[in-house]
Amino acid sequence: MEYSYIGLNDLPDEILMIIFQKLNNIDVLYSFHGINQRLNRIICDSIFTNRLTFINSLSKTFIDLLDSNTIRHKFCSQILPSIHNNIQCLDLESSSMKHVLYAANYPNLNSLGLYNVNEESVLSLSTDENLCEIFKNQITTLFITVYNNYDNYDDDDMLVSLIKICNNIFTVFTRLITFVLFDSCIKSVRFAFDYPLYPNFRSSTLLKLIISVRSFDDCLHLLDGRFDQLHTLYVDLAYICRPYEIENQGDLATLKCFSLSCNDVTDDYDKTILPLFYRMSNLEELDLCLKVHVENTHIDGNYLKTSIINQLPRLNQFGFYILSSMFNKNQANFMSREDMQRTFIDFPNNNITYYGDYFPKRKRCQCHIYTYPYKMKYYSNITNNFPGSLFESVRVVSLFDEHPFEHEFLRRIVHSFPFMEVLSLTNHQSQNHKQPSESNNDNRNLSVIQYYSLYELHLIDVHDDYLEEFLLDTQTYLQNNLILYLNYESLKRVTHNFTRDATRFNCTKIKKLNLYNEKNRSISVQKYFSHAEICYPLVI
């Protein structure tokens, strides 16, 4: 039998297109450009060249794919000039921005992503007359992430820099329709208006804004008329409290789509959020993610219909996650699942999940209600009653219960939240079914829980079993560069005074260790966490 060999050039164009579409277009362009005319024609098709993303995300940082001089030279001198007419969107890291933007004319460029920018790099762009022509006349969509040195930054300094960056952007990008100030759950720089360097930017063309701010006041400032054509606003708040007196709180007739999220508990829901909704007379889509303390009754379907749906006549899409909690000395007063379900009869969205928890030691109860599919990035105070399902949008998760979290429950959490970046545990109960600290090879891979996306872990207010759960590599696989928050005495016990070999491997993966309730710096800790920056924040 004779063997035949088929090379890449022997495949028909249609098969090559299918193969190349499975690959990263930057890799395809760099690897195959210039080999022959046929491959050039295929890879220069608009399907591969209308959007070029020259960055990669790694451990919450953005890596420049043009960092190599060889790669950057080939793109800027050969590839970009040959495809410049096709390019509609560019995603660029700060250090390569000018190299790419100067490599060719881009007559159809309308969308720009700028990563790791700082005040200096934005100022450099905004004072470049040649580039300003592109920014003023062509760019309608802008996505930026601000460089944030997590280890060494001051909130006030970052805010001043952020205000200057935004002031520059709205001065130069005069045709913006969509502006996204990227918010990472880990490295968030939140905008604020209560600062001496008052943000003075405004736009009469902006239709869509995605941004994170510090307070509810800042949200109101965004809606004070500075963006008079805005129809879509996604805003994430650090906290919600009653606002100060702010001018221009009239009807928001242009707003059609609004999303508000906050991961902090508020007592002022009725006096803040609801009055804001009532100004949105033409609102069609609403997403709401809130944690609310209530006095007498949990938020249920009847409340949502009376207070929101019936007040917004044009509303046709309403997604929500609401966690309401209150003091309750008697579990008998706690609303049953059946009673809660009845309040959602005839609700516009009938795919709604409800579950509640009663905590006898704290004499508190809580109620989760949410629509599914789930679109929020927060999910809080999960207990053993968690009903499960898949939550791909969630990045920040907290667990709390007066009953222990077993190893298999934590596995369920990972399966339900595959892209979880921040995890906080509060639980003082020891585990009933502890995993052995030593496992044979046959059982090890079956028992280990793998946290592939986790970047920040809070284990301050927990029983020692949960430190052991996460620090034993026979039970937990952690990514490198984790930021960890622990109680010093608990850590000392679990690591056997920083000598235990079974917990040593996972401890080498820690990038930053925040130790609470210990003032004195320890050489033993530094040796045990050999790759970590050790911080002693405060006593709690």
N, C-alpha and C positions, 0 to 999 in steps of 0.2 A: 504494500500500500504506500503510495506516494503522499508526502506531507506538503501542504501548500501554506505559504506564509502570506498574510494580508497585512500590509502596512497602512499607516494612517491615510495616505493619499489614495489608497484603493477604495476607501469607504465613500459612499455617495454623500452629497452635501447634506441631505436630510438627516442622515445618521450622525454626521459630525455636529450638526446643530444640536441634536438631542444630547450628545455627549458633553458638548461645551456648556450647555445650559445647566448641567449638573455640577459644574465647577465654578469656582469664584472667578468673576469676569476679569479682575485685576491679574490673577494668575494666568488666565488664558491669554490676555493681551501681551503680557510680558514674555510668556514662554513661546508663543507662536507668531508674534508679529515679525515680519521680515524674512520668514523662511521661504515662502513662495507667494506668487500672486493669488493663487486660489485660496490659500489659508488666510491671507490678508483680507480678501473680499468677504470671507465668511465671518471672521472674528470682528471685522469693522462694521458688521450689521448693527443697526440701532438697538436691537434687543440686548446686545452686550455693551453698548457704549452710551446709552442715554443717561445712565446714572453710574458714576464712578465713586466708590467709597475707598479712600486711601487711609482708613484707620481701622484698628481692631481693638475690641474691648478685652482687657485682661485684668482680672482682680480689681475691678472698679477703676481702672485707669485706661486711658486711650493711647494706643501704640501707633506711631507713625509708620505706615507701610513704605514710605519713601525715605526712611532714615538712611538707607544704604545709598551712597553716592552713585553706584553703578545702576541701581534700579531707577533712582530719580533722574539720572541723565538720560536713560533710554526713553522713559516716559516723556520727559520735557523736550527732548530733541527730535524724537522719531514718532512716538505713538500719538501723543496729544495733537500735534499739528496735522496728523492724517485723519483724525476723527472729530476735530473740533466742532464741525457743523452739527454733529449728532448729540453733543453733550447738553443735557438740560439740567442736570443736578450734579453737584460736586460736594463730597464730604472730605474735609481737609483738616489735618492737624496743624496747630499754630506754626510750627517751625518750617512747614513746607508750603504754607499758603501762597506766598508771593512767587515761589518757584513755579507752581502750577498755574497760577493766574496770569503770569507773564509768558507762559510757554506758547500761547496761541490766542487768537481771537475766538470768543465763544458767543456767536450771534444769537443762539437759542438758549443760553444759560438763564434760568429763572429761579433756581432753588440752590441754596448754599448752606452747608453745614460746617461750622467752624468749631473745632474742638481744642480744649486746653488753652483758650485765649486768656490774655490778661490785659490789664489797662494799657500797657505799652504796645502790645501787638495790635489791638484795636485802633489805638491812636495812629499807629503807622499806616494802617489801611485807610483810615479816614482822611489822612492828609496826602494820600497819593492821588494826584489828579487823574491819572490814566485809569486807575481802578475805580475811582469814584464815579466815573461815567457809567461803568457797568452797574455799580451798586444803585445809582440813582435811577437809571433808565430800564434796567432789566430785572433785578432781583425782587421777587414778590414773596418768596418764602425763605425765612432765615431761622436756622436752628443753631444755637450756640451752647457750649459748655464752658464754664469759667474754670481756669486752672485753680485748684484748691489743694495746697499742700496740707494734707490731713494732719501731719505730725506737728507742723509749726505754722499755725495761722491764728489770727485774732479776729473774732467775729466783727468787731467794729471796722477794722482795716479792710476786711473782705467786703463789708457792706459799702464802704466809701468807694472802693474799686468797682464794685458792681454798679453803683449808681452812675459813676463816670462812664463806664462801658455802655450802659443803656442810653444815657444822654447822647453819646457819640453815635450810637447805632441809629437812633431815630432822627438824627441830624443828617446822616449820610444816606441811609436806605429809605428814601422818601416815598417809595411805591410799595412798601410792605403790605401784604395782605394777611400773611400768617407769620407769627413770631413765637418761637418756642425757646424758653430759657430752661434748659434741661435740668431736671431735678433727680439726682441720684438719692436713694434712701440713705446712703452712707455719707456722701460728701456733698450735702446740700448747702447751698448758699441762699438764704431766704431774703427776699426783698422786703424793705421796710420804708415807710414814709416819715416816721417820727424821728428825723435825723436832721442836724443843722444843714447838711448838704442836701437840700430838698430835691428830689427827682423832678425835673421840669419837662420831661419828654411828653409828647403827645403825637397823635397821628389821626388824620382824617381818612386814611385808606385802610387801616388795619381792621380786618374782619374776624380773625381768630387769634387768641392769645392763650398760651399754656405757660403757667408760672407758679412758683412757690413763694409764699409771703409769710411773714411772722404772725400777724394778728388779723382779726376780723376787721379792724380799722383799715388795715392795708388793702383788704379786699374792697372795702367801700371807696377807697381812694382810686382804685383802678376803674371804678364805675362812676367817677365824678364828672364825666364829660370829656376827659382827655382823649378817649377813643370813641368818638361820637357815632361811628358806623359799626361798632363791634357787634357781631351776632353770635359768637361762640367764645365762651370763657371757661377754661379748666383751671381751677385754683386749689392749691393745697395749703392749708393753714397749720401753723405750729400750735396755736391755741385760739380759743374763742371766748371773748368776754364782752361786756356791754361797751359799745363804742363811745368815743368822745363826740362832741358836736362836729359834724362834717358837712360842708356845704354841698349843694347840688345833689339832693337825694330825691329827685323826682322820678317820673316814670321812665323805665328802661325799655322803651318800645322796640328798639332794634334787636334786643337780645332774644335769640331763638333757642340756643343750646347752652346749658349751664351745668357745670360739674363742680361740686364742692366736697372736699375731704379734709378730715382732721383726725389725728390719732391721739388727741388729748381729750379728757372728759370735760364737758361743759355743763354748767348749771343754767346757762342763759339762752337756751335754745329758743324759747318762745319770744324772747325780747330782742333777738339778733337775727337768726336765720329766717323765721317766718315773715317779719316785716320786709326783709330783702326780697323774698319770693314774691310778695304781693306787689312789688314795683315792676315785676316782669310780666306785663299784661299779655305779651304775645309769645310767651315761652312755650316751646313745643317738646323739648327734650330736657330731662332733668336726671342727674346722677347725684346721689347723696350718700356720703360715708361718714357716720357720726357715732360718737360715744356720749351718751346723755345720762346725767343723774336726774331722776324724777322723784317726786314726793309721794304720790299716792297710787298711781297706776302706770303700768308699762305702756310704751308706745305700741299701738296695735293697728290693725287695718282700719278700724273705725276712725281713729285719730288721723291717720294719713289721708283718708277720704275727706274728712271734714275740714282739716286744716290746710291741706295742700291741693289735692286733686280737684275738689269743688271750687277752689279759689283761682285756679288757673285753667280757664275754659279751653285754651288751645293745646294743652298738654296731651301728647299722644304716646310718649315714651317716658317711663319713670322707673329707673333702676336705683336700688338702695341697699345699703347695709347699715342697720341701726342697732347698736347695743345699748339698751337702757337698763339702769341698775338703781336699786333703792334699798333703804333699810326696811327690814321686814322681820319682826320678832316671831311671827307665827307662820309656819310653812303652809298652814291651811288656807291662808289668804293668797297664796301664790296661784296665779292663773294657770289652769291646766292647758295642755296642748289642744284639746278639743275646743275649749272656750276661745283660745287664740285663733284657731283655724276658722271658727265661725265668723270672726271679725273680717276675714278676707273673702267672704262670699260676695260674688259679683265684683270682685276687684278686677281692674283692667288687665293686670298681669297675674295669671293664676298659677305661675310656677314660682311659688314662694315657700321658703323654708323657715320654720320656727323651731327653736328649742330653748328651754329655760333651765336655770340651775338655782338651787337654794343652798346657802352656805351657813349651817347652823352655828359654827364657831364665831363667825363674823356677823351673824344675824343680818345677812344681806341676800338679796336675790337679783338675778340678772336675766335678761331676755334678749336673744338674738333673733332678728328678723332680716331676711335678705332675699332679693330676687336672684334667680339663676337663669341663664348663665351669669356668672359673677364677673364684674368688671373692675372692682376696686383693688387697691394695692395694700390695704390693711385688713387684717382679721385678728381680733383681740379677745383675750380672756377665754381661750378655748379650754374646755374641760373634758373629762372622760365621756361626757354625753355627746360629744361632737359627732354629727351624723355622717361625716365623710363627704366624698365626691371630689372632683378635680377643680382646682383654683389656680389656673396658670397665670393670672394677672397679679396675684398677691406676692409682695416682696417683704412685708414686715408682719411677723407673727408673734403673738404672746400667748403663753399657756399659764393657767392658774386653776388650782383645785385644792380641796381639802382632803381628797383621796389621792393615793400615789399614782404617778405616771409610770407605767411599766414599759419595758423595752419595746414590746410589740406595739404599744400605743404610739410611741415616738416614731416607729417605722411607718405607721399609718399617716402621721403628720407629714413625713417626707414625701410619701406618695401623693398626698393631697395637695401639697405645696412644692412642686418640683423646682420652682425658681425662687424659693425663699432666700433672702439675703440677710435678714436680721431676725434673730430668734431670742426671745426673753422667756425665762421660766421663773415661776414663783410656786413653790411647793415645799412644805415642811415635813411631809410624811415620807417615811422610808419605803423603798420598793419592797413588794412582797415576793417578787420572783426575780431576784438578782441574777444576772448572767455571770458565769464563772470568769474570773480575771485571766485565766489561761484556757485556751481552746485548742483542740487538736485541729489539724489542717482540714479534716473532712467537714467539721462543723463551722469553722471560722468564717468562711465566705458566706454561709447561710445566715449567720447571726449579725454580721457587721452592717450597721446602717451608714449609708454613704450620703454625706451632705455636700453635694457637688457645687452648689451655688452660695453656700453660707459664707458670709464675710464678717459678721459681727454677732457675738454670742454673749448674752447676759445671764450669769448664774450667781447673782449676789445673794438673793433671798431664797435659798434652797437648802434642802437636806444634803449631807455629804454624798449620798448615793448618786445624785445627779451630776456632781463633778466627776465622780468615778465613771458614770455612764458615758460622759463625753471625752474624758481623758484617756481611757483605756482603748488602745488601738484594736483590741480584740472585739470591741463593741461598736466603735465609731470610727469612720473614716472622715477626716477633715481635710479641706483644701489648705494649701500654704497661704500665708499672709492673713491669717485670721486675727481679728481684734477681739479680745476677751476681757470680760468684766467679772471679777471674783472677789469673795471675801477672803482675807489673808489667812485667818485661823482655819477656815475650812480647807483651803488649799494645802496648808501645812499638814493637816491631818491626812488628807487623801494621798498626798505624795510621800508620806512617811518622813516628814521633815526634809523634803526635797532630795530624797535618796532612792525613791522607788523606781525601778527599771521599767515596770509594766506601764507606767504613765509617761515615761520620758519621751517616747517617740512623738506622740501627738503634741507634747509641749514644745518640741522643736519647730512646729509649724506656726507658732504664734508670732505675729508681727508686732503686736502691741498688747501689753498686759496692764490692765488697770486694777490695782489692788486696793481694796477698801478696808478700813479699820486697822491700818498699820502705818505708822509715821516713819519708822526707821528703815532705811534702805538695807537690803540684805544681799551679801555676796553670794550666798547659797541660792537665792532666787535667781539672780542673774546668771549663774552657771547652769542652773537647771533649764531656764528658758534662754538658751544660748543665742537665739536669733531675734529676741524680742526687745523692744524698748519698754522698760518698766516704769510705770507711773503710779504715784500714791496720791490719788485725787483728794480724798477727804474721809472723814470718819462719819459713818451713818449709824 
